[in-house]
Amino acid sequence: MECLKMKYEANVETGELIIRELTAEEIAQDEIDRKMATDRAVIDEQKREAKDAAKAKLEALGLSLDDLKALGLG
């Protein structure tokens, strides 16, 4: 069963609500946008993990972020 993607458009001046199927171009753009959002979320998570790992390594060495800043490295 094929799932139709619909677009809802509301005209606030007239109160008219238009419900229509997305065009092929709109569907393609929606897929691109969803992929980009997923990619951004993965990258953001990787950055958080890298930052947490770096912080853990510093703490294991007995250093804090303030120590790095004092050394001109933060």
C-alpha positions as a Markdown table, in Angstrom:
| # | Residue | x | y | z |
|---|---|---|---|---|
| 1 | Met | 0.0 | 0.0 | 0.0 |
| 2 | Glu | 1.5 | 3.3 | -1.1 |
| 3 | Cys | 1.5 | 6.1 | 1.4 |
| 4 | Leu | 0.5 | 9.4 | -0.1 |
| 5 | Lys | 2.3 | 12.5 | 1.3 |
| 6 | Met | 0.0 | 15.4 | 1.7 |
| 7 | Lys | 0.6 | 19.1 | 2.2 |
| 8 | Tyr | -1.7 | 21.3 | 4.2 |
| 9 | Glu | -1.9 | 24.9 | 3.3 |
| 10 | Ala | -4.0 | 27.4 | 5.3 |
| 11 | Asn | -5.0 | 30.8 | 4.1 |
| 12 | Val | -5.4 | 32.8 | 7.4 |
| 13 | Glu | -7.1 | 35.7 | 5.6 |
| 14 | Thr | -9.9 | 33.6 | 4.1 |
| 15 | Gly | -9.9 | 30.6 | 6.5 |
| 16 | Glu | -9.5 | 28.3 | 3.5 |
| 17 | Leu | -7.7 | 25.0 | 4.1 |
| 18 | Ile | -6.2 | 23.3 | 1.1 |
| 19 | Ile | -5.1 | 19.6 | 1.4 |
| 20 | Arg | -3.2 | 18.3 | -1.6 |
| 21 | Glu | -0.7 | 15.6 | -2.6 |
| 22 | Leu | 3.0 | 16.6 | -2.7 |
| 23 | Thr | 4.6 | 16.9 | -6.1 |
| 24 | Ala | 7.5 | 14.7 | -7.0 |
| 25 | Glu | 9.8 | 17.6 | -6.5 |
| 26 | Glu | 8.4 | 18.3 | -3.0 |
| 27 | Ile | 8.7 | 14.6 | -2.1 |
| 28 | Ala | 12.4 | 14.6 | -3.3 |
| 29 | Gln | 13.2 | 17.7 | -1.3 |
| 30 | Asp | 11.5 | 16.3 | 1.8 |
| 31 | Glu | 13.6 | 13.2 | 1.6 |
| 32 | Ile | 16.8 | 15.3 | 1.2 |
| 33 | Asp | 15.8 | 17.5 | 4.2 |
| 34 | Arg | 15.1 | 14.4 | 6.4 |
| 35 | Lys | 18.5 | 12.9 | 5.4 |
| 36 | Met | 20.3 | 16.1 | 6.2 |
| 37 | Ala | 18.5 | 16.4 | 9.6 |
| 38 | Thr | 19.5 | 12.8 | 10.4 |
| 39 | Asp | 23.1 | 13.5 | 9.3 |
| 40 | Arg | 23.3 | 16.6 | 11.4 |
| 41 | Ala | 22.0 | 14.7 | 14.4 |
| 42 | Val | 24.6 | 12.0 | 14.0 |
| 43 | Ile | 27.4 | 14.6 | 13.6 |
| 44 | Asp | 26.2 | 16.5 | 16.7 |
| 45 | Glu | 26.2 | 13.2 | 18.7 |
| 46 | Gln | 29.7 | 12.4 | 17.5 |
| 47 | Lys | 30.9 | 15.8 | 18.5 |
| 48 | Arg | 29.4 | 15.4 | 22.0 |
| 49 | Glu | 31.0 | 12.0 | 22.3 |
| 50 | Ala | 34.4 | 13.3 | 21.2 |
| 51 | Lys | 34.1 | 16.2 | 23.7 |
| 52 | Asp | 33.1 | 13.9 | 26.5 |
| 53 | Ala | 36.0 | 11.6 | 25.7 |
| 54 | Ala | 38.5 | 14.5 | 25.6 |
| 55 | Lys | 37.2 | 15.7 | 28.9 |
| 56 | Ala | 37.6 | 12.3 | 30.4 |
| 57 | Lys | 41.1 | 12.0 | 29.2 |
| 58 | Leu | 42.0 | 15.4 | 30.7 |
| 59 | Glu | 40.4 | 14.4 | 34.0 |
| 60 | Ala | 42.4 | 11.2 | 33.9 |
| 61 | Leu | 45.6 | 13.3 | 33.6 |
| 62 | Gly | 44.4 | 15.5 | 36.5 |
| 63 | Leu | 43.7 | 18.5 | 34.3 |
| 64 | Ser | 40.5 | 20.6 | 34.0 |
| 65 | Leu | 39.3 | 22.8 | 31.2 |
| 66 | Asp | 40.4 | 25.7 | 33.3 |
| 67 | Asp | 43.9 | 24.3 | 33.4 |
| 68 | Leu | 44.0 | 24.1 | 29.6 |
| 69 | Lys | 42.8 | 27.6 | 29.3 |
| 70 | Ala | 45.5 | 28.8 | 31.7 |
| 71 | Leu | 48.1 | 27.0 | 29.4 |
| 72 | Gly | 46.6 | 28.8 | 26.4 |
| 73 | Leu | 45.2 | 25.5 | 24.9 |
| 74 | Gly | 41.5 | 25.9 | 25.6 |
